[in-house]
Amino acid sequence: MKNVFAALIYTAGLLGAITAQADPYNIADLRSGDMKKLVVHATPTDVADEIPYQLADNAGTATLADHRGRIVALNFWATWCAPCRAEMPMLSELQAEFGGDDFEVLTIATGRNNPAGIVKFFKETGIENLPRHQDPRQKLAAQMGIFGLPITVLLDRDGKEVARLRGDAHWNSDSAKSIIAKLIAE
């Protein structure tokens, strides 16, 4: 029994040490409220950065590799998604505050989303500063492991995934803004 207890203590200590090193950007402690759902990776991970998605208004295609050099809040959403409707204005606020050379909110409607429906969605939610890009065949979403919506993935300047949040969140909260500010400052 003493050996089991000692093993548990050792494991707990080891996990504590791993957790202390598991946040290369030191953002985990900034999570509060619904931002606690943000899963911060121990090591930034590669993403499917060469899979094209459609630019708004049939303006061609782009890839996630095109966004390297800045911090990206990559939001997968759909017009039929009620939580997406609630979350989008908060993402817009985040873009208004931090958007520029160092940061962008990149919204990609995944699956079957009529372009006219996307325009209507943005108009109804008062969104004017976010892109209306699409991933109609869900190729990017599938490669990124996007199952369920909305999902927001934070990418570092190297285009690697730093953290992921499943479900909607208050992206205009002090916690979210602190996380974004910290990533930009790195």
Secondary structure in CASP SS format (residue, H / E / C, confidence):
PFRMAT SS
TARGET T0000
AUTHOR 0000-0000-0000
METHOD secondary structure of the structure
MODEL  1
M C 1.00
K H 1.00
N H 1.00
V H 1.00
F H 1.00
A H 1.00
A H 1.00
L H 1.00
I H 1.00
Y H 1.00
T H 1.00
A H 1.00
G H 1.00
L H 1.00
L H 1.00
G H 1.00
A H 1.00
I H 1.00
T H 1.00
A H 1.00
Q H 1.00
A C 1.00
D C 1.00
P C 1.00
Y C 1.00
N C 1.00
I C 1.00
A H 1.00
D H 1.00
L H 1.00
R C 1.00
S C 1.00
G H 1.00
D H 1.00
M H 1.00
K H 1.00
K H 1.00
L C 1.00
V E 1.00
V E 1.00
H E 1.00
A E 1.00
T E 1.00
P E 1.00
T E 1.00
D C 1.00
V C 1.00
A C 1.00
D C 1.00
E C 1.00
I C 1.00
P C 1.00
Y E 1.00
Q E 1.00
L C 1.00
A H 1.00
D H 1.00
N H 1.00
A C 1.00
G C 1.00
T E 1.00
A E 1.00
T C 1.00
L H 1.00
A H 1.00
D H 1.00
H H 1.00
R C 1.00
G C 1.00
R C 1.00
I E 1.00
V E 1.00
A E 1.00
L E 1.00
N E 1.00
F E 1.00
W E 1.00
A C 1.00
T C 1.00
W C 1.00
C C 1.00
A H 1.00
P H 1.00
C H 1.00
R H 1.00
A H 1.00
E H 1.00
M H 1.00
P H 1.00
M H 1.00
L H 1.00
S H 1.00
E H 1.00
L H 1.00
Q H 1.00
A H 1.00
E H 1.00
F H 1.00
G C 1.00
G C 1.00
D C 1.00
D C 1.00
F E 1.00
E E 1.00
V E 1.00
L E 1.00
T E 1.00
I E 1.00
A E 1.00
T E 1.00
G C 1.00
R C 1.00
N C 1.00
N C 1.00
P H 1.00
A H 1.00
G H 1.00
I H 1.00
V H 1.00
K H 1.00
F H 1.00
F H 1.00
K H 1.00
E H 1.00
T H 1.00
G C 1.00
I C 1.00
E C 1.00
N C 1.00
L C 1.00
P C 1.00
R C 1.00
H E 1.00
Q E 1.00
D E 1.00
P C 1.00
R C 1.00
Q C 1.00
K H 1.00
L H 1.00
A H 1.00
A H 1.00
Q H 1.00
M C 1.00
G C 1.00
I C 1.00
F C 1.00
G C 1.00
L C 1.00
P C 1.00
I E 1.00
T E 1.00
V E 1.00
L E 1.00
L E 1.00
D C 1.00
R C 1.00
D C 1.00
G C 1.00
K C 1.00
E E 1.00
V E 1.00
A E 1.00
R E 1.00
L E 1.00
R E 1.00
G C 1.00
D C 1.00
A C 1.00
H C 1.00
W C 1.00
N C 1.00
S C 1.00
D H 1.00
S H 1.00
A H 1.00
K H 1.00
S H 1.00
I H 1.00
I H 1.00
A H 1.00
K H 1.00
L H 1.00
I H 1.00
A H 1.00
E C 1.00
END
